[in-house]
């Protein structure tokens, strides 16, 4: 904790506690530490609504927190059935905690050395490169959502600006040590059955750790390897950022590359630049799979167009343009003041109008040539009254809609840097 947030510790810190062994150990370790340093702790549990036992597990955490004189809140989530369940639950957990955190700047998560080892094996099974094989960072900044608080039962901190830092203070601690701590002090915890359900990749990788240890490949070795790869990743990111400042440009949310400059760059940096541009334009949480990324790079360096990760990659002369793919957003309608995660919009209070992608029909209504590439116009945010186009700033048509970029991963090329 001293390395993560010291020496001037914050007055308040959050703890994300699921009821599992790792997080329950963190709860008690943190409570003892916080008393010494005079820090207030706030405990939060996310009930994903996926198992019948979840409410009882949240109640167990609440009881333990009460015994330690710590405020506790339970946040509830309901899966809409869309996308990958584990990925959706992970994103929802961070979103809910971000909305709950209020004026807390730091929230601790109980990831351990075993999680580093499991993560390395998972990404090896997917053929990941340095980026994927690198260790998760001990701290990570989050821009919290600025919408309404989540469905919460319990105590919430005072509302703040929504930004928060995810801390992982147990990354150097093996899970076995934490289990020993729980056993000696008779601290209750639950075992999530999904941890041994081989339907899930993480459970299958977790089951490999003991046999690998017996064969001489220890958890600590796997975790140390992922940390060394993280150092390599940081150096590669710095190189990519330097190249991007020389060969990349922005155009109304599109990313443009000097194709000759890109071709003259080493392969790893090419892939890193392309992945970051795709994530930036699509507001994606994760980069594309390595094989798909390599195929797309070969295509554009050969002068061809392609599509990947919800984007179009368009080669025109000496320029490569990365633009949002219309098919990926044609059914996306603005919610509140956000469209497609990265556009902040204002319709000046006119709730009867809809913001969606301009599309072919809207482009035909806009008529005159604004100078913008047609492929960019199709996916540009536009204001509609039913099927009638009211305004599209990118097409220089109409009035009543203001838009500005606010990408969740930060501006390009700054988003190339993890820290």
C-alpha positions as CSV (number, residue, x, y, z in Angstrom):
1,X,0.0,0.0,0.0
2,X,2.9,2.3,0.7
3,X,4.2,1.8,-2.9
4,X,0.7,2.2,-4.4
5,X,-0.6,5.3,-2.6
6,X,1.9,6.3,0.1
7,X,3.5,8.1,1.8
8,X,0.6,10.5,2.1
9,X,-2.3,8.1,2.3
10,X,-5.9,9.1,1.4
11,X,-8.4,9.6,4.2
12,X,-10.8,7.0,2.6
13,X,-10.3,3.8,0.6
14,X,-12.8,1.4,-0.9
15,X,-12.6,-2.4,-0.8
16,X,-14.3,-4.6,-3.4
17,X,-15.2,-7.7,-1.5
18,X,-17.1,-10.6,-3.2
19,X,-17.1,-13.0,-0.3
20,X,-14.5,-15.3,-1.8
21,X,-11.4,-16.3,0.0
22,X,-9.0,-13.7,-1.5
23,X,-11.3,-10.7,-1.0
24,X,-12.3,-11.8,2.6
25,X,-8.6,-12.0,3.5
26,X,-8.1,-8.6,2.0
27,X,-11.0,-7.2,4.0
28,X,-9.4,-8.3,7.3
29,X,-5.9,-7.4,6.3
30,X,-7.0,-3.9,5.2
31,X,-9.1,-3.4,8.4
32,X,-6.0,-4.0,10.6
33,X,-3.8,-1.8,8.4
34,X,-6.3,1.0,8.1
35,X,-6.7,1.3,11.9
36,X,-3.0,1.9,12.3
37,X,-3.0,4.7,9.7
38,X,-6.3,6.2,10.6
39,X,-7.9,5.5,7.2
40,X,-11.7,5.0,6.7
41,X,-12.6,2.0,4.7
42,X,-15.8,1.5,2.6
43,X,-16.8,-2.0,1.6
44,X,-18.8,-2.9,-1.6
45,X,-20.1,-6.2,-2.9
46,X,-21.5,-6.7,-6.4
47,X,-24.4,-9.2,-6.7
48,X,-24.4,-10.2,-10.4
49,X,-27.7,-11.9,-10.0
50,X,-26.3,-15.1,-11.6
51,X,-26.4,-17.5,-8.6
52,X,-29.0,-18.2,-5.9
53,X,-26.3,-18.0,-3.2
54,X,-25.2,-14.5,-4.2
55,X,-27.5,-12.6,-1.9
56,X,-26.5,-14.7,1.1
57,X,-22.8,-14.2,0.2
58,X,-23.3,-10.4,0.1
59,X,-25.0,-10.6,3.5
60,X,-22.0,-12.5,4.9
61,X,-19.7,-9.8,3.7
62,X,-22.0,-7.2,5.2
63,X,-21.9,-9.0,8.6
64,X,-18.1,-9.2,8.5
65,X,-17.9,-5.6,7.6
66,X,-20.3,-4.7,10.5
67,X,-18.1,-6.6,12.9
68,X,-15.2,-4.5,11.8
69,X,-17.3,-1.3,12.1
70,X,-17.0,-0.7,8.4
71,X,-19.8,0.6,6.1
72,X,-21.0,-1.8,3.4
73,X,-23.1,-1.6,0.3
74,X,-24.4,-4.3,-2.1
75,X,-24.7,-3.3,-5.8
76,X,-27.0,-5.3,-8.0
77,X,-26.6,-6.2,-11.7
78,X,-28.9,-8.0,-14.1
79,X,-27.4,-9.5,-17.2
80,X,-29.3,-8.7,-20.4
81,X,-28.1,-11.9,-22.1
82,X,-26.0,-10.0,-24.6
83,X,-22.4,-10.9,-25.4
84,X,-19.9,-13.0,-23.4
85,X,-21.2,-13.5,-19.8
86,X,-17.9,-13.3,-18.0
87,X,-16.8,-10.3,-20.0
88,X,-20.1,-8.5,-19.5
89,X,-20.0,-9.3,-15.7
90,X,-16.4,-7.9,-15.5
91,X,-17.3,-4.7,-17.3
92,X,-20.5,-4.3,-15.2
93,X,-18.6,-4.8,-12.0
94,X,-16.2,-2.0,-12.8
95,X,-19.1,0.3,-14.0
96,X,-21.1,-0.3,-10.8
97,X,-18.2,0.3,-8.5
98,X,-17.3,3.4,-10.4
99,X,-20.8,4.8,-10.0
100,X,-20.8,3.8,-6.3
101,X,-17.3,5.1,-5.5
102,X,-18.3,8.8,-5.3
103,X,-15.5,10.8,-3.8
104,X,-13.3,7.8,-3.1
105,X,-10.2,8.0,-5.2
106,X,-9.0,4.4,-4.6
107,X,-10.8,1.0,-4.5
108,X,-8.8,-2.1,-3.7
109,X,-9.4,-5.5,-5.5
110,X,-8.0,-8.8,-4.2
111,X,-6.1,-10.1,-7.3
112,X,-3.3,-12.4,-6.2
113,X,-0.1,-13.9,-7.6
114,X,-2.2,-16.9,-8.7
115,X,-4.4,-14.6,-10.8
116,X,-1.2,-13.4,-12.6
117,X,-0.3,-17.0,-13.3
118,X,-3.8,-18.0,-14.5
119,X,-4.0,-14.9,-16.7
120,X,-0.7,-15.8,-18.4
121,X,-1.8,-19.3,-19.1
122,X,-5.2,-18.0,-20.5
123,X,-3.5,-15.7,-22.9
124,X,-0.9,-18.2,-23.9
125,X,-3.8,-20.5,-24.9
126,X,-5.2,-17.7,-27.1
127,X,-1.8,-17.0,-28.8
128,X,-1.4,-13.5,-27.3
129,X,1.7,-11.4,-27.8
130,X,3.6,-9.2,-25.3
131,X,0.5,-7.0,-24.7
132,X,-1.7,-9.9,-23.6
133,X,0.9,-11.8,-21.7
134,X,1.9,-8.8,-19.6
135,X,1.0,-8.7,-15.9
136,X,-2.0,-6.6,-14.9
137,X,-0.9,-3.4,-13.3
138,X,-0.9,-2.8,-9.5
139,X,-3.0,0.3,-10.2
140,X,-5.3,1.4,-13.0
141,X,-7.1,4.7,-13.6
142,X,-10.8,4.7,-14.4
143,X,-13.0,7.5,-15.7
144,X,-16.2,6.8,-13.8
145,X,-19.6,7.1,-15.5
146,X,-21.4,10.3,-14.6
147,X,-24.9,8.9,-14.8
148,X,-27.2,7.9,-11.9
149,X,-26.0,5.8,-8.9
150,X,-26.4,2.0,-9.3
151,X,-29.1,-0.1,-7.6
152,X,-27.5,-0.1,-4.2
153,X,-28.4,-1.4,-0.7
154,X,-26.3,0.1,2.0
155,X,-23.8,3.0,2.4
156,X,-22.5,5.1,-0.5
157,X,-19.7,7.7,-0.3
158,X,-20.5,11.3,-1.1
159,X,-20.7,12.0,-4.8
160,X,-17.4,13.0,-6.4
161,X,-16.2,13.6,-10.0
162,X,-16.5,9.9,-10.9
163,X,-12.8,9.2,-11.5
164,X,-11.2,6.5,-9.4
165,X,-8.1,4.2,-9.3
166,X,-8.3,0.5,-9.1
167,X,-5.6,-0.9,-6.7
168,X,-4.4,-4.5,-6.5
169,X,-2.3,-4.7,-3.3
170,X,-2.1,-8.5,-3.2
171,X,-0.5,-9.2,-6.5
172,X,2.7,-10.6,-4.9
173,X,0.8,-12.8,-2.4
174,X,0.0,-16.5,-3.3
175,X,-3.6,-17.6,-2.8
176,X,-2.4,-20.4,-0.5
177,X,-1.0,-17.9,2.0
178,X,-4.3,-16.1,2.1
179,X,-6.2,-19.4,2.6
180,X,-3.8,-20.2,5.5
181,X,-4.6,-16.7,7.0
182,X,-8.3,-17.3,6.8
183,X,-8.1,-20.8,8.3
184,X,-6.0,-19.7,11.3
185,X,-8.2,-16.7,12.1
186,X,-11.4,-18.7,11.3
187,X,-12.6,-16.0,8.9
188,X,-15.6,-17.1,6.8
189,X,-15.6,-17.1,3.0
190,X,-17.3,-18.8,0.1
191,X,-16.0,-20.7,-2.9
192,X,-17.6,-19.6,-6.2
193,X,-18.5,-22.9,-8.0
194,X,-17.5,-21.3,-11.3
195,X,-13.9,-21.4,-10.1
196,X,-14.0,-25.2,-10.7
197,X,-16.5,-25.2,-13.6
198,X,-14.4,-26.3,-16.7
199,X,-17.0,-24.5,-18.9
200,X,-14.8,-21.4,-18.2
201,X,-11.3,-21.0,-19.5
202,X,-10.0,-19.5,-16.2
203,X,-11.2,-22.6,-14.3
204,X,-9.4,-24.9,-16.7
205,X,-6.2,-22.9,-16.4
206,X,-6.5,-22.8,-12.6
207,X,-6.7,-26.6,-12.6
208,X,-3.3,-26.7,-14.4
209,X,-1.4,-24.8,-11.8
210,X,-0.8,-27.7,-9.4
211,X,0.4,-30.1,-12.1
212,X,2.7,-27.4,-13.5
213,X,4.0,-26.7,-10.0
214,X,4.8,-30.5,-9.6
215,X,6.6,-30.3,-13.0
216,X,8.8,-27.5,-11.8
217,X,6.9,-24.5,-13.2
218,X,5.7,-22.6,-10.1
219,X,3.0,-20.0,-9.9
220,X,5.6,-17.5,-8.7
221,X,7.7,-18.2,-11.9
222,X,4.7,-17.6,-14.2
223,X,3.8,-14.4,-12.3
224,X,7.4,-13.2,-12.5
225,X,7.4,-13.8,-16.2
226,X,4.3,-11.8,-16.7
227,X,5.8,-8.9,-14.7
228,X,8.9,-9.0,-16.9
229,X,6.7,-8.9,-20.0
230,X,4.9,-5.9,-18.6
231,X,8.3,-4.0,-18.5
232,X,8.8,-5.0,-22.1
233,X,5.3,-3.8,-22.9
234,X,6.0,-0.4,-21.3
235,X,9.1,0.1,-23.5
236,X,7.2,-1.0,-26.6
237,X,4.4,1.4,-25.8
238,X,6.8,4.3,-25.5
239,X,8.3,3.5,-28.9
240,X,4.8,3.3,-30.5
241,X,3.8,6.6,-28.9
242,X,7.0,8.3,-30.3
243,X,6.2,6.9,-33.8
244,X,2.6,7.9,-33.6
245,X,3.5,11.5,-32.9
246,X,5.3,11.5,-36.3
247,X,3.1,9.5,-38.6
248,X,-0.5,9.7,-37.2
249,X,-3.1,12.5,-37.4
250,X,-6.7,13.0,-36.2
251,X,-9.7,14.0,-38.4
252,X,-13.0,14.3,-36.7
253,X,-12.6,11.1,-34.7
254,X,-10.9,9.2,-37.5
255,X,-7.2,8.1,-37.1
256,X,-5.0,8.7,-40.2
257,X,-1.6,7.1,-40.7
258,X,1.1,8.0,-43.3
259,X,1.2,4.6,-44.9
260,X,4.8,4.9,-46.0
261,X,5.8,5.8,-42.5
262,X,3.8,2.9,-41.1
263,X,5.4,0.5,-43.6
264,X,8.9,1.6,-42.6
265,X,8.2,0.8,-38.9
266,X,9.1,-2.5,-37.2
267,X,6.3,-5.1,-37.1
268,X,5.5,-4.9,-33.4
269,X,5.1,-1.2,-33.5
270,X,2.9,-1.4,-36.6
271,X,0.6,-3.8,-34.8
272,X,0.5,-1.8,-31.7
273,X,-0.4,1.4,-33.6
274,X,-3.1,-0.3,-35.5
275,X,-4.6,-2.0,-32.4
276,X,-4.6,1.3,-30.5
277,X,-6.3,3.1,-33.5
278,X,-9.0,0.4,-33.7
279,X,-9.6,0.6,-30.0
280,X,-9.8,4.4,-30.1
281,X,-12.2,4.6,-33.0
282,X,-14.4,1.8,-31.7
283,X,-14.2,2.8,-28.0
284,X,-13.4,-0.9,-27.4
285,X,-12.2,-2.2,-24.1
286,X,-9.9,-4.7,-25.6
287,X,-7.6,-4.9,-28.7
288,X,-8.4,-7.3,-31.5
289,X,-7.1,-10.9,-31.5
290,X,-3.5,-11.0,-32.8
291,X,-4.2,-13.2,-35.8
292,X,-6.9,-10.9,-37.1
293,X,-4.8,-7.9,-36.4
294,X,-1.9,-9.3,-38.4
295,X,-4.1,-10.2,-41.3
296,X,-5.6,-6.7,-41.4
297,X,-2.1,-5.1,-41.3
298,X,-0.9,-7.3,-44.2
299,X,-4.0,-6.2,-46.1
300,X,-3.6,-2.4,-45.7
301,X,0.1,-2.5,-46.2
302,X,-0.6,-4.2,-49.6
303,X,-3.0,-1.3,-50.5
304,X,-6.3,-3.0,-49.8
305,X,-9.3,-2.0,-47.6
306,X,-10.7,-4.2,-44.8
307,X,-12.9,-4.2,-41.7
308,X,-12.0,-5.2,-38.2
309,X,-13.2,-4.5,-34.6
310,X,-16.2,-2.4,-35.7
311,X,-14.0,-0.2,-37.9
312,X,-13.3,0.3,-41.6
313,X,-9.6,0.5,-42.7
314,X,-9.5,2.5,-45.9
315,X,-6.4,3.1,-48.0
316,X,-6.4,6.1,-50.2
317,X,-3.1,7.0,-51.8
318,X,-0.4,7.4,-49.1
319,X,-3.0,7.5,-46.3
320,X,-4.6,4.8,-44.2
321,X,-7.8,6.0,-42.5
322,X,-9.4,4.1,-39.5
323,X,-13.1,5.0,-39.3
324,X,-16.0,3.7,-37.4
325,X,-17.9,1.1,-39.4
326,X,-21.5,2.1,-40.2
327,X,-22.8,-1.4,-39.8
328,X,-21.4,-1.5,-36.2
329,X,-23.4,1.6,-35.2
330,X,-26.4,1.7,-37.5
331,X,-28.7,0.6,-34.7
332,X,-27.0,2.6,-31.9
333,X,-29.2,5.4,-30.5
334,X,-27.8,8.0,-28.0
335,X,-28.5,7.4,-24.3
336,X,-28.4,10.7,-22.4
337,X,-25.6,12.8,-23.6
338,X,-23.4,10.0,-25.0
339,X,-23.5,8.3,-28.4
340,X,-21.3,5.3,-29.3
341,X,-19.4,5.7,-26.0
342,X,-17.0,8.4,-27.3
343,X,-19.3,11.3,-28.5
344,X,-20.6,13.8,-26.1
345,X,-23.7,15.3,-27.6
346,X,-26.1,18.1,-26.9
347,X,-29.6,18.5,-28.5
348,X,-30.4,21.5,-26.4
349,X,-33.1,19.7,-24.4
350,X,-35.2,18.5,-27.4
351,X,-36.1,15.0,-26.2
352,X,-38.4,14.3,-29.2
353,X,-35.4,14.0,-31.6
354,X,-33.0,11.0,-31.9
355,X,-29.3,10.9,-32.3
356,X,-28.0,8.0,-34.4
357,X,-25.5,7.4,-37.3
358,X,-26.1,9.5,-40.4
359,X,-26.2,6.5,-42.7
360,X,-26.9,6.4,-46.4
361,X,-30.4,7.9,-46.2
362,X,-29.2,10.8,-44.0
363,X,-26.2,11.4,-46.3
364,X,-28.6,11.6,-49.2
365,X,-30.7,14.2,-47.4
366,X,-27.5,16.2,-46.4
367,X,-26.9,16.5,-50.1
368,X,-24.0,18.9,-50.6
369,X,-20.4,17.9,-50.5
370,X,-18.8,18.8,-47.1
371,X,-15.4,17.5,-48.1
372,X,-15.6,14.7,-45.5
373,X,-14.9,11.2,-46.8
374,X,-18.2,9.3,-47.5
375,X,-17.2,6.4,-45.3
376,X,-16.7,8.8,-42.4
377,X,-20.0,10.5,-43.0
378,X,-22.0,7.3,-42.8
379,X,-21.0,6.7,-39.2
380,X,-21.1,10.3,-38.0
381,X,-23.6,11.3,-35.3
382,X,-26.7,13.0,-36.6
383,X,-29.9,14.4,-35.3
384,X,-33.2,13.0,-36.7
385,X,-36.9,13.7,-36.4
386,X,-38.2,10.2,-37.3
387,X,-36.5,9.6,-40.7
388,X,-36.0,13.3,-41.4
389,X,-32.4,14.6,-41.0
390,X,-32.3,17.7,-38.8
391,X,-28.6,18.2,-38.3
392,X,-25.2,16.6,-38.8
393,X,-22.1,18.6,-37.9
394,X,-19.7,16.4,-39.9
395,X,-21.8,17.0,-43.0
396,X,-22.1,20.7,-42.2
397,X,-25.9,20.3,-42.3
398,X,-28.5,21.9,-40.2
399,X,-28.4,23.0,-36.6
400,X,-29.5,21.8,-33.2
401,X,-26.8,19.2,-32.5
402,X,-23.4,19.8,-30.9
403,X,-20.9,17.0,-30.6
404,X,-17.4,16.6,-29.1
405,X,-15.1,13.7,-28.8
406,X,-14.6,12.3,-25.3
407,X,-13.1,8.8,-25.9
408,X,-13.2,6.5,-22.8
409,X,-9.6,5.4,-23.3
410,X,-8.2,8.9,-23.8
411,X,-7.0,10.8,-26.8
412,X,-4.9,9.3,-29.6
413,X,-1.9,8.8,-29.4
414,X,-1.9,9.1,-25.5
415,X,-4.1,6.0,-25.3
416,X,-1.1,4.0,-26.5
417,X,0.4,4.3,-23.0
418,X,-0.9,2.1,-20.2
419,X,0.3,4.5,-17.5
